Amino acid sequence: MKEKIYLRQGSEYMTLGQVLKEVNVISSGGAAKWYLAENTVLIDGEPDDRRGRKLYPGMMVEIPEAGTFFMAKEPDDAPE
């Protein structure tokens, strides 16, 4: 499954921990450290375990058993 994750209006990036919560892999931000210690998440094809890793538009995130996600800017005409 490939999906887009849109950055919030006015944001330049999202952290890896925020993305994990956004796609319902974890239920709280505190679980990100544990999840990343137990699972290999790929950022643009490279493993990364930093929950604070900044993800910018154009980056690809592969999360085990959740799918592949592409970071994108929210369209200007999107409802708030």
JOTA-V206110 format. One record per residue. RES is the residue in one letter. BURIAL is 1 if it has 16 or more other C-alpha atoms within 10 Angstrom, else 0. Layout:
res->[RES;RES]
burial->[BURIAL;BURIAL]
This chain:
res->[M;K;E;K;I;Y;L;R;Q;G;S;E;Y;M;T;L;G;Q;V;L;K;E;V;N;V;I;S;S;G;G;A;A;K;W;Y;L;A;E;N;T;V;L;I;D;G;E;P;D;D;R;R;G;R;K;L;Y;P;G;M;M;V;E;I;P;E;A;G;T;F;F;M;A;K;E;P;D;D;A;P;E]
burial->[0;0;0;1;1;1;1;0;0;0;0;0;1;1;0;1;1;1;1;1;1;0;0;0;1;1;0;0;0;0;0;1;0;0;1;1;0;0;0;0;1;1;1;0;0;0;0;1;1;0;1;0;0;0;1;1;1;0;0;1;1;1;1;0;0;0;0;1;1;1;1;1;1;1;0;0;0;0;0;0]
